[in-house]
Amino acid sequence: MEAGAADEETPLIQQLPPEEQCSQYTCDGTVNSDKKPALKQSTGHWRACFFILGAQFAETLCFFMVSKNLVMYLTSALHESNIDAAQSVSIWIGTSFFTPLIGAFLADTYWGRYWTTVISLFIIIIVSATKQISSN
């Protein structure tokens, strides 16, 4: 077995001096964004939970409000037939549920969660700007 592989298998909490292992750091091997052991004082609180729940609530509310009114918008404003509007909404909903699977695969396999988010936001901005320019 190589020396580098042995370092990867040992948890970070064991690399600390024994007197510091459970005093100020978590004892479960939790690490911060710098891959260093997480401090007990700044880990495990409910601060992020409310932000995540609020963002998820807002996202779900927006998704269902848009999907509810999208057929009416496509038929009245864009003068599509009911069949074409229903097909467009079905494609939009299917894409909305399928793209997170692609993002999860890319995040877990290649880029990591932060770079996947940044690249996805960049793609959304480019697509939105392109559509805005083409509609004018």
A tleap script that builds the chain and sets N, CA, C and O, in Angstrom:
source leaprc.protein.ff14SB
mol = sequence {
  NMET GLU ALA GLY ALA ALA ASP GLU GLU THR
  PRO LEU ILE GLN GLN LEU PRO PRO GLU GLU
  GLN CYS SER GLN TYR THR CYS ASP GLY THR
  VAL ASN SER ASP LYS LYS PRO ALA LEU LYS
  GLN SER THR GLY HIE TRP ARG ALA CYS PHE
  PHE ILE LEU GLY ALA GLN PHE ALA GLU THR
  LEU CYS PHE PHE MET VAL SER LYS ASN LEU
  VAL MET TYR LEU THR SER ALA LEU HIE GLU
  SER ASN ILE ASP ALA ALA GLN SER VAL SER
  ILE TRP ILE GLY THR SER PHE PHE THR PRO
  LEU ILE GLY ALA PHE LEU ALA ASP THR TYR
  TRP GLY ARG TYR TRP THR THR VAL ILE SER
  LEU PHE ILE ILE ILE ILE VAL SER ALA THR
  LYS GLN ILE SER SER CASN
}
set mol.1.N position { 0.842 -1.173 0.000 }
set mol.1.CA position { 0.000 0.000 0.000 }
set mol.1.C position { 0.891 1.242 0.000 }
set mol.1.O position { 1.913 1.288 0.684 }
set mol.2.N position { 0.485 2.251 -0.783 }
set mol.2.CA position { 1.284 3.456 -0.900 }
set mol.2.C position { 1.096 4.361 0.307 }
set mol.2.O position { 0.110 4.239 1.034 }
set mol.3.N position { 2.039 5.266 0.518 }
set mol.3.CA position { 1.957 6.190 1.651 }
set mol.3.C position { 0.825 7.185 1.460 }
set mol.3.O position { 0.165 7.550 2.434 }
set mol.4.N position { 0.577 7.642 0.217 }
set mol.4.CA position { -0.492 8.599 -0.053 }
set mol.4.C position { -1.863 7.998 0.206 }
set mol.4.O position { -2.763 8.682 0.694 }
set mol.5.N position { -2.025 6.728 -0.116 }
set mol.5.CA position { -3.307 6.068 0.108 }
set mol.5.C position { -3.586 5.910 1.598 }
set mol.5.O position { -4.740 5.982 2.022 }
set mol.6.N position { -2.555 5.698 2.388 }
set mol.6.CA position { -2.747 5.563 3.832 }
set mol.6.C position { -3.196 6.886 4.444 }
set mol.6.O position { -3.999 6.896 5.377 }
set mol.7.N position { -2.680 8.008 3.923 }
set mol.7.CA position { -3.089 9.320 4.420 }
set mol.7.C position { -4.544 9.612 4.094 }
set mol.7.O position { -5.245 10.235 4.891 }
set mol.8.N position { -5.009 9.162 2.919 }
set mol.8.CA position { -6.395 9.420 2.521 }
set mol.8.C position { -7.383 8.634 3.367 }
set mol.8.O position { -8.515 9.079 3.560 }
set mol.9.N position { -6.986 7.483 3.871 }
set mol.9.CA position { -7.891 6.640 4.627 }
set mol.9.C position { -8.020 7.050 6.087 }
set mol.9.O position { -9.015 6.715 6.729 }
set mol.10.N position { -7.049 7.758 6.618 }
set mol.10.CA position { -7.115 8.151 8.022 }
set mol.10.C position { -7.983 9.384 8.169 }
set mol.10.O position { -7.797 10.344 7.422 }
set mol.11.N position { -8.920 9.397 9.097 }
set mol.11.CA position { -9.749 10.585 9.289 }
set mol.11.C position { -8.935 11.761 9.796 }
set mol.11.O position { -7.910 11.579 10.452 }
set mol.12.N position { -9.391 12.958 9.492 }
set mol.12.CA position { -8.662 14.154 9.891 }
set mol.12.C position { -8.627 14.346 11.394 }
set mol.12.O position { -7.681 14.935 11.917 }
set mol.13.N position { -9.625 13.866 12.092 }
set mol.13.CA position { -9.691 14.073 13.548 }
set mol.13.C position { -8.539 13.350 14.253 }
set mol.13.O position { -8.139 13.763 15.341 }
set mol.14.N position { -7.999 12.286 13.659 }
set mol.14.CA position { -6.898 11.561 14.279 }
set mol.14.C position { -5.566 12.283 14.083 }
set mol.14.O position { -4.594 11.971 14.771 }
set mol.15.N position { -5.505 13.230 13.168 }
set mol.15.CA position { -4.263 13.943 12.917 }
set mol.15.C position { -4.039 15.070 13.920 }
set mol.15.O position { -2.970 15.682 13.924 }
set mol.16.N position { -5.010 15.353 14.759 }
set mol.16.CA position { -4.875 16.383 15.789 }
set mol.16.C position { -4.211 15.803 17.024 }
set mol.16.O position { -4.260 14.593 17.246 }
set mol.17.N position { -3.600 16.642 17.818 }
set mol.17.CA position { -3.066 16.150 19.093 }
set mol.17.C position { -4.209 15.605 19.958 }
set mol.17.O position { -5.323 16.124 19.893 }
set mol.18.N position { -3.954 14.564 20.768 }
set mol.18.CA position { -5.026 13.930 21.547 }
set mol.18.C position { -5.763 14.884 22.477 }
set mol.18.O position { -6.962 14.710 22.692 }
set mol.19.N position { -5.094 15.880 23.035 }
set mol.19.CA position { -5.771 16.774 23.969 }
set mol.19.C position { -6.750 17.711 23.245 }
set mol.19.O position { -7.661 18.250 23.874 }
set mol.20.N position { -6.570 17.912 21.920 }
set mol.20.CA position { -7.451 18.805 21.171 }
set mol.20.C position { -8.550 18.060 20.426 }
set mol.20.O position { -9.427 18.691 19.835 }
set mol.21.N position { -8.520 16.740 20.443 }
set mol.21.CA position { -9.426 15.978 19.598 }
set mol.21.C position { -10.894 16.272 19.888 }
set mol.21.O position { -11.654 16.486 18.944 }
set mol.22.N position { -11.315 16.293 21.106 }
set mol.22.CA position { -12.729 16.483 21.406 }
set mol.22.C position { -12.994 17.737 22.232 }
set mol.22.O position { -14.114 17.936 22.701 }
set mol.23.N position { -11.986 18.583 22.417 }
set mol.23.CA position { -12.218 19.777 23.217 }
set mol.23.C position { -12.896 20.873 22.412 }
set mol.23.O position { -13.974 21.326 22.798 }
set mol.24.N position { -12.310 21.312 21.318 }
set mol.24.CA position { -12.901 22.397 20.547 }
set mol.24.C position { -13.361 21.949 19.166 }
set mol.24.O position { -14.065 22.698 18.488 }
set mol.25.N position { -12.983 20.743 18.729 }
set mol.25.CA position { -13.365 20.252 17.419 }
set mol.25.C position { -14.432 19.171 17.554 }
set mol.25.O position { -14.568 18.541 18.603 }
set mol.26.N position { -15.180 18.968 16.485 }
set mol.26.CA position { -16.170 17.892 16.495 }
set mol.26.C position { -15.453 16.551 16.500 }
set mol.26.O position { -14.357 16.430 15.953 }
set mol.27.N position { -16.054 15.560 17.104 }
set mol.27.CA position { -15.410 14.249 17.225 }
set mol.27.C position { -15.863 13.266 16.154 }
set mol.27.O position { -15.452 12.106 16.163 }
set mol.28.N position { -16.715 13.726 15.222 }
set mol.28.CA position { -17.247 12.798 14.222 }
set mol.28.C position { -16.543 12.890 12.874 }
set mol.28.O position { -16.982 12.259 11.912 }
set mol.29.N position { -15.458 13.663 12.780 }
set mol.29.CA position { -14.715 13.771 11.532 }
set mol.29.C position { -15.245 14.837 10.592 }
set mol.29.O position { -14.822 14.886 9.437 }
set mol.30.N position { -16.153 15.690 11.038 }
set mol.30.CA position { -16.687 16.755 10.208 }
set mol.30.C position { -15.584 17.749 9.880 }
set mol.30.O position { -14.794 18.129 10.744 }
set mol.31.N position { -15.542 18.173 8.595 }
set mol.31.CA position { -14.539 19.138 8.163 }
set mol.31.C position { -15.226 20.388 7.627 }
set mol.31.O position { -16.385 20.335 7.216 }
set mol.32.N position { -14.514 21.506 7.631 }
set mol.32.CA position { -15.051 22.752 7.082 }
set mol.32.C position { -14.705 22.852 5.603 }
set mol.32.O position { -14.208 21.888 5.021 }
set mol.33.N position { -14.960 24.000 4.989 }
set mol.33.CA position { -14.720 24.154 3.554 }
set mol.33.C position { -13.239 24.124 3.189 }
set mol.33.O position { -12.900 23.928 2.022 }
set mol.34.N position { -12.366 24.313 4.151 }
set mol.34.CA position { -10.925 24.242 3.919 }
set mol.34.C position { -10.358 22.853 4.191 }
set mol.34.O position { -9.141 22.670 4.215 }
set mol.35.N position { -11.233 21.879 4.394 }
set mol.35.CA position { -10.847 20.490 4.684 }
set mol.35.C position { -10.107 20.348 6.009 }
set mol.35.O position { -9.316 19.422 6.189 }
set mol.36.N position { -10.367 21.271 6.937 }
set mol.36.CA position { -9.786 21.194 8.280 }
set mol.36.C position { -10.893 20.777 9.240 }
set mol.36.O position { -12.067 20.983 8.934 }
set mol.37.N position { -10.557 20.197 10.391 }
set mol.37.CA position { -11.594 19.787 11.336 }
set mol.37.C position { -12.497 20.962 11.734 }
set mol.37.O position { -12.023 22.073 11.974 }
set mol.38.N position { -13.786 20.697 11.799 }
set mol.38.CA position { -14.761 21.749 12.096 }
set mol.38.C position { -14.791 22.050 13.591 }
set mol.38.O position { -14.682 21.150 14.424 }
set mol.39.N position { -14.939 23.327 13.910 }
set mol.39.CA position { -15.063 23.743 15.300 }
set mol.39.C position { -16.469 23.440 15.812 }
set mol.39.O position { -17.445 23.591 15.077 }
set mol.40.N position { -16.574 23.014 17.067 }
set mol.40.CA position { -17.876 22.719 17.661 }
set mol.40.C position { -18.766 23.958 17.714 }
set mol.40.O position { -19.980 23.860 17.539 }
set mol.41.N position { -18.165 25.121 17.955 }
set mol.41.CA position { -18.956 26.342 18.147 }
set mol.41.C position { -19.633 26.806 16.862 }
set mol.41.O position { -20.664 27.476 16.926 }
set mol.42.N position { -19.083 26.470 15.700 }
set mol.42.CA position { -19.645 26.968 14.447 }
set mol.42.C position { -20.292 25.880 13.603 }
set mol.42.O position { -20.526 26.092 12.413 }
set mol.43.N position { -20.584 24.740 14.175 }
set mol.43.CA position { -21.136 23.620 13.426 }
set mol.43.C position { -22.395 23.098 14.109 }
set mol.43.O position { -22.488 23.064 15.336 }
set mol.44.N position { -23.356 22.693 13.288 }
set mol.44.CA position { -24.524 22.010 13.810 }
set mol.44.C position { -25.631 22.899 14.326 }
set mol.44.O position { -26.506 22.423 15.050 }
set mol.45.N position { -25.624 24.168 13.982 }
set mol.45.CA position { -26.685 25.060 14.431 }
set mol.45.C position { -27.800 25.113 13.399 }
set mol.45.O position { -27.653 24.573 12.302 }
set mol.46.N position { -28.902 25.749 13.730 }
set mol.46.CA position { -30.079 25.803 12.880 }
set mol.46.C position { -30.082 27.002 11.941 }
set mol.46.O position { -31.079 27.230 11.256 }
set mol.47.N position { -29.014 27.765 11.887 }
set mol.47.CA position { -29.001 28.961 11.039 }
set mol.47.C position { -29.252 28.613 9.579 }
set mol.47.O position { -30.109 29.223 8.940 }
set mol.48.N position { -28.538 27.667 9.053 }
set mol.48.CA position { -28.660 27.318 7.637 }
set mol.48.C position { -29.975 26.619 7.334 }
set mol.48.O position { -30.477 26.710 6.214 }
set mol.49.N position { -30.537 25.928 8.309 }
set mol.49.CA position { -31.773 25.185 8.084 }
set mol.49.C position { -32.911 26.106 7.671 }
set mol.49.O position { -33.658 25.784 6.747 }
set mol.50.N position { -33.054 27.232 8.331 }
set mol.50.CA position { -34.140 28.153 7.997 }
set mol.50.C position { -33.934 28.770 6.616 }
set mol.50.O position { -34.898 28.995 5.885 }
set mol.51.N position { -32.696 29.040 6.264 }
set mol.51.CA position { -32.397 29.564 4.936 }
set mol.51.C position { -32.743 28.530 3.867 }
set mol.51.O position { -33.354 28.869 2.853 }
set mol.52.N position { -32.361 27.290 4.083 }
set mol.52.CA position { -32.636 26.224 3.115 }
set mol.52.C position { -34.134 25.994 2.987 }
set mol.52.O position { -34.646 25.868 1.874 }
set mol.53.N position { -34.844 25.938 4.108 }
set mol.53.CA position { -36.290 25.734 4.054 }
set mol.53.C position { -36.998 26.905 3.378 }
set mol.53.O position { -37.932 26.693 2.605 }
set mol.54.N position { -36.573 28.123 3.655 }
set mol.54.CA position { -37.176 29.292 3.013 }
set mol.54.C position { -36.927 29.314 1.519 }
set mol.54.O position { -37.833 29.611 0.740 }
set mol.55.N position { -35.712 29.005 1.113 }
set mol.55.CA position { -35.384 28.972 -0.316 }
set mol.55.C position { -36.153 27.865 -1.020 }
set mol.55.O position { -36.633 28.064 -2.137 }
set mol.56.N position { -36.279 26.711 -0.394 }
set mol.56.CA position { -37.021 25.598 -0.991 }
set mol.56.C position { -38.500 25.937 -1.107 }
set mol.56.O position { -39.132 25.612 -2.113 }
set mol.57.N position { -39.056 26.584 -0.096 }
set mol.57.CA position { -40.460 26.997 -0.142 }
set mol.57.C position { -40.693 27.984 -1.283 }
set mol.57.O position { -41.656 27.848 -2.037 }
set mol.58.N position { -39.809 28.983 -1.410 }
set mol.58.CA position { -39.952 29.978 -2.471 }
set mol.58.C position { -39.794 29.344 -3.851 }
set mol.58.O position { -40.527 29.686 -4.779 }
set mol.59.N position { -38.856 28.435 -3.987 }
set mol.59.CA position { -38.639 27.758 -5.267 }
set mol.59.C position { -39.844 26.915 -5.654 }
set mol.59.O position { -40.282 26.951 -6.804 }
set mol.60.N position { -40.381 26.161 -4.710 }
set mol.60.CA position { -41.545 25.321 -4.987 }
set mol.60.C position { -42.766 26.165 -5.328 }
set mol.60.O position { -43.517 25.837 -6.247 }
set mol.61.N position { -42.961 27.244 -4.591 }
set mol.61.CA position { -44.085 28.139 -4.862 }
set mol.61.C position { -43.980 28.731 -6.265 }
set mol.61.O position { -44.963 28.757 -7.005 }
set mol.62.N position { -42.799 29.203 -6.627 }
set mol.62.CA position { -42.608 29.770 -7.969 }
set mol.62.C position { -42.814 28.724 -9.055 }
set mol.62.O position { -43.452 29.006 -10.069 }
set mol.63.N position { -42.289 27.534 -8.860 }
set mol.63.CA position { -42.423 26.474 -9.865 }
set mol.63.C position { -43.883 26.153 -10.131 }
set mol.63.O position { -44.297 26.073 -11.287 }
set mol.64.N position { -44.676 25.965 -9.066 }
set mol.64.CA position { -46.069 25.603 -9.267 }
set mol.64.C position { -46.908 26.766 -9.778 }
set mol.64.O position { -47.865 26.547 -10.520 }
set mol.65.N position { -46.576 27.988 -9.404 }
set mol.65.CA position { -47.306 29.139 -9.939 }
set mol.65.C position { -47.026 29.313 -11.428 }
set mol.65.O position { -47.939 29.595 -12.205 }
set mol.66.N position { -45.773 29.146 -11.825 }
set mol.66.CA position { -45.446 29.254 -13.250 }
set mol.66.C position { -46.089 28.129 -14.027 }
set mol.66.O position { -46.671 28.368 -15.085 }
set mol.67.N position { -45.999 26.903 -13.529 }
set mol.67.CA position { -46.573 25.771 -14.269 }
set mol.67.C position { -48.091 25.873 -14.361 }
set mol.67.O position { -48.674 25.420 -15.346 }
set mol.68.N position { -48.741 26.451 -13.365 }
set mol.68.CA position { -50.196 26.603 -13.406 }
set mol.68.C position { -50.622 27.597 -14.472 }
set mol.68.O position { -51.620 27.377 -15.157 }
set mol.69.N position { -49.886 28.679 -14.622 }
set mol.69.CA position { -50.274 29.735 -15.562 }
set mol.69.C position { -49.604 29.632 -16.923 }
set mol.69.O position { -49.902 30.431 -17.809 }
set mol.70.N position { -48.710 28.675 -17.113 }
set mol.70.CA position { -47.951 28.616 -18.355 }
set mol.70.C position { -48.816 28.245 -19.552 }
set mol.70.O position { -48.630 28.815 -20.627 }
set mol.71.N position { -49.742 27.325 -19.409 }
set mol.71.CA position { -50.610 26.943 -20.525 }
set mol.71.C position { -51.464 28.130 -20.961 }
set mol.71.O position { -51.618 28.384 -22.156 }
set mol.72.N position { -52.012 28.848 -19.999 }
set mol.72.CA position { -52.835 30.009 -20.337 }
set mol.72.C position { -51.988 31.078 -21.044 }
set mol.72.O position { -52.444 31.691 -22.009 }
set mol.73.N position { -50.782 31.297 -20.574 }
set mol.73.CA position { -49.903 32.281 -21.215 }
set mol.73.C position { -49.564 31.863 -22.639 }
set mol.73.O position { -49.608 32.680 -23.559 }
set mol.74.N position { -49.228 30.594 -22.817 }
set mol.74.CA position { -48.853 30.126 -24.151 }
set mol.74.C position { -50.022 30.194 -25.135 }
set mol.74.O position { -49.822 30.489 -26.314 }
set mol.75.N position { -51.233 29.924 -24.662 }
set mol.75.CA position { -52.386 29.969 -25.562 }
set mol.75.C position { -52.870 31.392 -25.812 }
set mol.75.O position { -53.261 31.714 -26.934 }
set mol.76.N position { -52.855 32.252 -24.797 }
set mol.76.CA position { -53.397 33.604 -24.994 }
set mol.76.C position { -52.359 34.584 -25.535 }
set mol.76.O position { -52.650 35.293 -26.499 }
set mol.77.N position { -51.194 34.649 -24.969 }
set mol.77.CA position { -50.193 35.644 -25.380 }
set mol.77.C position { -49.411 35.201 -26.616 }
set mol.77.O position { -49.142 36.008 -27.506 }
set mol.78.N position { -49.051 33.931 -26.669 }
set mol.78.CA position { -48.249 33.441 -27.797 }
set mol.78.C position { -49.089 32.758 -28.869 }
set mol.78.O position { -48.555 32.352 -29.901 }
set mol.79.N position { -50.393 32.626 -28.644 }
set mol.79.CA position { -51.364 32.077 -29.601 }
set mol.79.C position { -50.996 30.664 -30.071 }
set mol.79.O position { -51.120 30.341 -31.252 }
set mol.80.N position { -50.547 29.839 -29.142 }
set mol.80.CA position { -50.315 28.429 -29.451 }
set mol.80.C position { -51.616 27.668 -29.272 }
set mol.80.O position { -52.515 28.115 -28.560 }
set mol.81.N position { -51.710 26.517 -29.921 }
set mol.81.CA position { -52.889 25.673 -29.709 }
set mol.81.C position { -52.777 25.011 -28.340 }
set mol.81.O position { -51.702 24.976 -27.741 }
set mol.82.N position { -53.890 24.491 -27.856 }
set mol.82.CA position { -53.876 23.820 -26.547 }
set mol.82.C position { -52.928 22.626 -26.547 }
set mol.82.O position { -52.253 22.366 -25.551 }
set mol.83.N position { -52.878 21.908 -27.650 }
set mol.83.CA position { -52.010 20.723 -27.738 }
set mol.83.C position { -50.543 21.145 -27.668 }
set mol.83.O position { -49.762 20.551 -26.924 }
set mol.84.N position { -50.163 22.172 -28.441 }
set mol.84.CA position { -48.771 22.633 -28.423 }
set mol.84.C position { -48.389 23.213 -27.063 }
set mol.84.O position { -47.278 23.003 -26.576 }
set mol.85.N position { -49.331 23.952 -26.454 }
set mol.85.CA position { -49.052 24.536 -25.137 }
set mol.85.C position { -48.878 23.448 -24.084 }
set mol.85.O position { -47.970 23.523 -23.256 }
set mol.86.N position { -49.743 22.435 -24.114 }
set mol.86.CA position { -49.621 21.330 -23.152 }
set mol.86.C position { -48.318 20.566 -23.363 }
set mol.86.O position { -47.682 20.138 -22.400 }
set mol.87.N position { -47.923 20.395 -24.621 }
set mol.87.CA position { -46.658 19.708 -24.911 }
set mol.87.C position { -45.470 20.538 -24.404 }
set mol.87.O position { -44.524 19.989 -23.840 }
set mol.88.N position { -45.521 21.852 -24.605 }
set mol.88.CA position { -44.433 22.719 -24.129 }
set mol.88.C position { -44.321 22.690 -22.609 }
set mol.88.O position { -43.218 22.653 -22.065 }
set mol.89.N position { -45.462 22.708 -21.925 }
set mol.89.CA position { -45.451 22.657 -20.463 }
set mol.89.C position { -44.931 21.308 -19.981 }
set mol.89.O position { -44.176 21.252 -19.011 }
set mol.90.N position { -45.321 20.224 -20.639 }
set mol.90.CA position { -44.827 18.899 -20.251 }
set mol.90.C position { -43.312 18.798 -20.432 }
set mol.90.O position { -42.616 18.228 -19.593 }
set mol.91.N position { -42.814 19.354 -21.528 }
set mol.91.CA position { -41.362 19.354 -21.757 }
set mol.91.C position { -40.664 20.197 -20.699 }
set mol.91.O position { -39.613 19.807 -20.192 }
set mol.92.N position { -41.234 21.343 -20.362 }
set mol.92.CA position { -40.646 22.217 -19.349 }
set mol.92.C position { -40.600 21.526 -17.985 }
set mol.92.O position { -39.583 21.585 -17.294 }
set mol.93.N position { -41.690 20.875 -17.599 }
set mol.93.CA position { -41.722 20.181 -16.305 }
set mol.93.C position { -40.745 19.011 -16.299 }
set mol.93.O position { -40.029 18.808 -15.318 }
set mol.94.N position { -40.709 18.240 -17.386 }
set mol.94.CA position { -39.767 17.122 -17.471 }
set mol.94.C position { -38.325 17.588 -17.391 }
set mol.94.O position { -37.503 16.966 -16.718 }
set mol.95.N position { -38.017 18.678 -18.074 }
set mol.95.CA position { -36.667 19.234 -18.027 }
set mol.95.C position { -36.332 19.741 -16.631 }
set mol.95.O position { -35.207 19.583 -16.159 }
set mol.96.N position { -37.313 20.350 -15.974 }
set mol.96.CA position { -37.098 20.866 -14.615 }
set mol.96.C position { -36.769 19.751 -13.625 }
set mol.96.O position { -36.003 19.958 -12.684 }
set mol.97.N position { -37.345 18.578 -13.836 }
set mol.97.CA position { -37.075 17.465 -12.931 }
set mol.97.C position { -35.854 16.650 -13.348 }
set mol.97.O position { -35.275 15.951 -12.517 }
set mol.98.N position { -35.451 16.724 -14.616 }
set mol.98.CA position { -34.335 15.916 -15.099 }
set mol.98.C position { -32.988 16.614 -14.937 }
set mol.98.O position { -31.990 15.951 -14.656 }
set mol.99.N position { -32.934 17.937 -15.106 }
set mol.99.CA position { -31.651 18.637 -15.040 }
set mol.99.C position { -30.961 18.547 -13.674 }
set mol.99.O position { -29.730 18.534 -13.645 }
set mol.100.N position { -31.680 18.483 -12.533 }
set mol.100.CA position { -30.946 18.274 -11.280 }
set mol.100.C position { -30.205 16.944 -11.222 }
set mol.100.O position { -29.189 16.840 -10.535 }
set mol.101.N position { -30.689 15.932 -11.923 }
set mol.101.CA position { -29.969 14.660 -11.966 }
set mol.101.C position { -28.644 14.820 -12.712 }
set mol.101.O position { -27.623 14.261 -12.312 }
set mol.102.N position { -28.676 15.581 -13.787 }
set mol.102.CA position { -27.437 15.848 -14.530 }
set mol.102.C position { -26.477 16.659 -13.657 }
set mol.102.O position { -25.283 16.369 -13.601 }
set mol.103.N position { -27.013 17.684 -12.973 }
set mol.103.CA position { -26.180 18.490 -12.083 }
set mol.103.C position { -25.583 17.670 -10.949 }
set mol.103.O position { -24.423 17.863 -10.585 }
set mol.104.N position { -26.364 16.761 -10.391 }
set mol.104.CA position { -25.855 15.907 -9.312 }
set mol.104.C position { -24.733 14.999 -9.807 }
set mol.104.O position { -23.734 14.797 -9.117 }
set mol.105.N position { -24.909 14.456 -11.005 }
set mol.105.CA position { -23.863 13.607 -11.571 }
set mol.105.C position { -22.579 14.396 -11.793 }
set mol.105.O position { -21.494 13.935 -11.441 }
set mol.106.N position { -22.705 15.600 -12.385 }
set mol.106.CA position { -21.519 16.422 -12.633 }
set mol.106.C position { -20.863 16.859 -11.327 }
set mol.106.O position { -19.636 16.893 -11.229 }
set mol.107.N position { -21.672 17.192 -10.328 }
set mol.107.CA position { -21.119 17.623 -9.042 }
set mol.107.C position { -20.391 16.485 -8.347 }
set mol.107.O position { -19.301 16.687 -7.811 }
set mol.108.N position { -20.971 15.300 -8.348 }
set mol.108.CA position { -20.360 14.173 -7.651 }
set mol.108.C position { -19.153 13.600 -8.393 }
set mol.108.O position { -18.225 13.086 -7.770 }
set mol.109.N position { -19.167 13.688 -9.713 }
set mol.109.CA position { -18.129 13.038 -10.502 }
set mol.109.C position { -16.979 13.958 -10.875 }
set mol.109.O position { -15.817 13.556 -10.812 }
set mol.110.N position { -17.292 15.195 -11.263 }
set mol.110.CA position { -16.259 16.040 -11.852 }
set mol.110.C position { -15.979 17.331 -11.090 }
set mol.110.O position { -14.844 17.554 -10.668 }
set mol.111.N position { -16.985 18.188 -10.903 }
set mol.111.CA position { -16.744 19.570 -10.528 }
set mol.111.C position { -16.853 19.850 -9.036 }
set mol.111.O position { -16.185 20.763 -8.550 }
set mol.112.N position { -17.642 19.128 -8.305 }
set mol.112.CA position { -17.939 19.471 -6.915 }
set mol.112.C position { -19.151 20.386 -6.869 }
set mol.112.O position { -19.542 20.950 -7.891 }
set mol.113.N position { -19.746 20.537 -5.695 }
set mol.113.CA position { -21.022 21.258 -5.611 }
set mol.113.C position { -20.894 22.749 -5.881 }
set mol.113.O position { -21.792 23.342 -6.477 }
set mol.114.N position { -19.806 23.363 -5.459 }
set mol.114.CA position { -19.669 24.805 -5.652 }
set mol.114.C position { -19.453 25.154 -7.121 }
set mol.114.O position { -20.112 26.050 -7.650 }
set mol.115.N position { -18.532 24.451 -7.784 }
set mol.115.CA position { -18.282 24.736 -9.192 }
set mol.115.C position { -19.481 24.371 -10.055 }
set mol.115.O position { -19.751 25.043 -11.050 }
set mol.116.N position { -20.202 23.321 -9.691 }
set mol.116.CA position { -21.406 22.963 -10.439 }
set mol.116.C position { -22.439 24.074 -10.335 }
set mol.116.O position { -23.089 24.408 -11.325 }
set mol.117.N position { -22.596 24.645 -9.154 }
set mol.117.CA position { -23.534 25.752 -8.973 }
set mol.117.C position { -23.101 26.962 -9.777 }
set mol.117.O position { -23.929 27.578 -10.448 }
set mol.118.N position { -21.833 27.318 -9.728 }
set mol.118.CA position { -21.332 28.482 -10.456 }
set mol.118.C position { -21.492 28.287 -11.965 }
set mol.118.O position { -21.948 29.195 -12.660 }
set mol.119.N position { -21.125 27.127 -12.467 }
set mol.119.CA position { -21.233 26.862 -13.903 }
set mol.119.C position { -22.696 26.834 -14.337 }
set mol.119.O position { -23.031 27.346 -15.405 }
set mol.120.N position { -23.571 26.242 -13.522 }
set mol.120.CA position { -24.996 26.207 -13.853 }
set mol.120.C position { -25.589 27.605 -13.882 }
set mol.120.O position { -26.360 27.928 -14.786 }
set mol.121.N position { -25.243 28.442 -12.909 }
set mol.121.CA position { -25.727 29.819 -12.915 }
set mol.121.C position { -25.206 30.589 -14.127 }
set mol.121.O position { -25.933 31.391 -14.712 }
set mol.122.N position { -23.971 30.353 -14.499 }
set mol.122.CA position { -23.407 30.998 -15.680 }
set mol.122.C position { -24.173 30.583 -16.939 }
set mol.122.O position { -24.462 31.426 -17.788 }
set mol.123.N position { -24.504 29.305 -17.069 }
set mol.123.CA position { -25.281 28.823 -18.218 }
set mol.123.C position { -26.664 29.453 -18.228 }
set mol.123.O position { -27.148 29.858 -19.285 }
set mol.124.N position { -27.307 29.544 -17.071 }
set mol.124.CA position { -28.627 30.163 -16.991 }
set mol.124.C position { -28.560 31.631 -17.408 }
set mol.124.O position { -29.437 32.105 -18.129 }
set mol.125.N position { -27.546 32.347 -16.971 }
set mol.125.CA position { -27.395 33.761 -17.330 }
set mol.125.C position { -27.185 33.912 -18.834 }
set mol.125.O position { -27.787 34.782 -19.463 }
set mol.126.N position { -26.338 33.071 -19.406 }
set mol.126.CA position { -26.074 33.143 -20.844 }
set mol.126.C position { -27.337 32.838 -21.642 }
set mol.126.O position { -27.652 33.552 -22.594 }
set mol.127.N position { -28.065 31.786 -21.266 }
set mol.127.CA position { -29.298 31.426 -21.983 }
set mol.127.C position { -30.338 32.529 -21.849 }
set mol.127.O position { -30.991 32.883 -22.831 }
set mol.128.N position { -30.501 33.077 -20.645 }
set mol.128.CA position { -31.465 34.153 -20.443 }
set mol.128.C position { -31.097 35.397 -21.239 }
set mol.128.O position { -31.964 36.023 -21.850 }
set mol.129.N position { -29.825 35.756 -21.236 }
set mol.129.CA position { -29.383 36.928 -21.994 }
set mol.129.C position { -29.571 36.722 -23.488 }
set mol.129.O position { -29.958 37.646 -24.204 }
set mol.130.N position { -29.298 35.513 -23.958 }
set mol.130.CA position { -29.476 35.207 -25.375 }
set mol.130.C position { -30.948 35.310 -25.777 }
set mol.130.O position { -31.271 35.871 -26.824 }
set mol.131.N position { -31.833 34.769 -24.947 }
set mol.131.CA position { -33.272 34.853 -25.243 }
set mol.131.C position { -33.756 36.296 -25.190 }
set mol.131.O position { -34.594 36.701 -25.995 }
set mol.132.N position { -33.233 37.073 -24.246 }
set mol.132.CA position { -33.638 38.479 -24.130 }
set mol.132.C position { -33.194 39.266 -25.356 }
set mol.132.O position { -33.944 40.099 -25.865 }
set mol.133.N position { -31.997 39.011 -25.826 }
set mol.133.CA position { -31.474 39.708 -27.006 }
set mol.133.C position { -32.259 39.309 -28.254 }
set mol.133.O position { -32.594 40.162 -29.076 }
set mol.134.N position { -32.554 38.010 -28.398 }
set mol.134.CA position { -33.270 37.552 -29.583 }
set mol.134.C position { -34.727 38.003 -29.604 }
set mol.134.O position { -35.313 38.138 -30.678 }
set mol.135.N position { -35.319 38.237 -28.433 }
set mol.135.CA position { -36.714 38.683 -28.403 }
set mol.135.C position { -36.853 40.163 -28.708 }
set mol.135.O position { -37.934 40.617 -29.083 }
set mol.136.N position { -35.777 40.925 -28.552 }
set mol.136.CA position { -35.818 42.367 -28.850 }
set mol.136.C position { -35.503 42.590 -30.266 }
set mol.136.O position { -35.484 43.733 -30.722 }
savepdb mol mol.pdb
quit
